[in-house]
Structures are given as C-alpha cells and as structure tokens.
Amino acid sequence: MLRTPLMNMEVLVSRPYEEGDIYIQQTDVRRTSVPEVDERIRKNLENLETEIAEARTRGLQVVLYDSPISTVRKIEENGGRLLIETGLTGYKELLGIRPADEVLKKFVRKEYVINTSTLGTVVELADDKIPITTRQDYMMGILTNSLGLEMPVYHLPSGFVNPSDSSDPRIAVRRHILKDLFNVTDGRHFEVKANKLLGAVYSPTADEVYFCFNTKLHERSTELTPRGKLYFVDNTRSGIREFIGNPPEGLDILYEGLSALLLHLTHNWGENEIEKIGKLH
C-alpha cells in the first residue's frame, strides 16, 4: 500500500525500512496539516503514478513521508534507489538510508546527506512515538576504542535515550528538558536551545553519556544538579585537545570513541562543543 506523507509517524514506522525502498528527496518539513498544501500533495502524488507503478514492477517498495511533497522536480534512480526530488524551495537535501546504515532500519524520520562525497550524515528520529524498550535500535554503529570496548554511536538531534530494556523513565535524557535537568547554559548564560544538540554517545561499560553541541557552553554549566556531572571538551578539526576540568577516574576509556564521533560531526557541521555527563542517579 502506498504510504502517503499525510500519514502520521505511528503509521509510517509500523514496519522497518527494507531493501529496495523508494526514498523521497525533499526540501521542506511541515509539522501540521494544511488543507491547501495537502491538496497540492495529493495532485503531485497522482502525477507520480506512472513512475511508482514502474518501480513496483521491479519489486521496489514506495515509502513517502509525513512532510509535504508539493512540487515534483526530478525523478531518478541512484544506487539502486528511486529518488524523487521535491520541495517548496531550491534548497535540496537527499532523504534516504545508506546501505551501510542497516542499524537504522526502524523509526527514522529523515536523513540528511550533508556531504555526498563522504556520505556524512545526521539522523533525526521520531523518538516521541517509539516504545522505550525498542530504542536501542537507534544506534548508527559501534565504535571500538583502544581498550577493545564497544560503544554504540548515536546521532540524535531529536533526543537521546539510554539503550536499555528497562522502563525506568530516568534512562531517557531528552533535549527539551536539558536545561531543567542539567542547568546547561551557553557563554552568555542563555539556555542552550534544543536545536543546538547534535548528537550523543553512550557507553554501557562506563555508564556514561556524552552530548555534542554546535555552540560553546559556559564553564559555569559544570555547576549541575545532583542528577549528573558535566565536563567540557575543547576540540579542533583534528579532534579533541583537552578536557576543561578533571574528569573522574576511569572515564578516559571513552576518549577515542568521542574523537571519532567529533571528527564525524566537525566534518559535516564545523566545530562542535562536547560535554560529558556522568552517571545519572
């Protein structure tokens, strides 16, 4: 059955993404339904019937998203996927999941391919609608540090969760409560806005969380509530340089993995600030 962008995310994520899915290239994200735009979307979907029917004869699935498809600009096949370029403006971003990202089969709202030459990506997840017991499926991959410890790596602009089977609500650290939970402010002592959080890494071995921001945080933000402990990390494009403050003993095992995540983020976003948050209580 054709998945239209008018369906909500709960319907959309009723199955994992599969090999051969059709992905939509879009430029605009709409959170609420607008009748005039919805009608435009329906008309454009009708114009896609020929291409979709032809794709289905080749066994491809059609997956359309809950964002507007108001203008169909171009349809092409690329790397075994049918890409439908759409959008209200000329700013275009490629939507899809690369074959290497099989761990992101579930619950992905969209993926921006920031640099097609290196395939650097940042993934936004529909975290509000996902059962907490299945959130371990969010991980983008596994990093192994110099001590041989494996760490899941997440790119979660929409939130962060500890990959645990526990239903304890304390394991969820959501970006929209970051200020209340950790009293994090930037250099001007303003609240760090939700869209400044770019990603997070969790180590089940050390039970530590690292958040990555695209704004420099103020050192006074280390004055936290008892729920956690935060450490800043200075960085350059070549990787992490030094901690600000003294991290507690035993936490340097995440250093190399953090560098890998930071290099990934800096390659696509420019310099980012990383803060380190201790075990949640």
C-alpha angles and dihedrals in degrees: 000000000000113000107218124201088241091073118095124246094258089063093042095055095047087111135025120256111267137207110278097027117153113240127205123226107214140167106195132060119202121190100188133044117257114190095216092050092044090056091050089050092052092052092050091049088055088055089056095057095099094049093044093049091050091049092051091056086062091052097255122149121228117225119177122180138228092257124094121277096192101149127030106209105168141352121205141151116241127173093346094310129105107231118200111195113209142150149123095255139034093257105105132190127181115242119204148082120268117229090246091061097069089137088069096062094120134063100353112153097190143332125216115208097211097182116019092194092062098021092229109175144188116198128206116202131203091237097162093069102041123099109244091233091064099045094099084079088074095082118118094202148314125274121199114205128209092276092055094252116145120225129186113232122214134189103194118158088165097054147307132251134182107244096239135133089223118111091211105132090215090077091070116085106185121193095227090063095042093107094050094043102043106013092233118178135171128238092285091050092249121138113271105245121233094247091060092071108091105171150333141219124207126195113201089192096059095023089229132143128209122194124199121210133184091219131068111253124219118251091231087069086083086079093091140165117266089262094083150351124236130204126186124223123205113217144181130191089273092060140269117344107183146331120256102227127002116296115217118266117279098025097099089086088087094053098097094044090050090053090055092050092045092051089051092051097043091050091059105026108025122243117349134188119237123204125190121218122197130224113313116239 
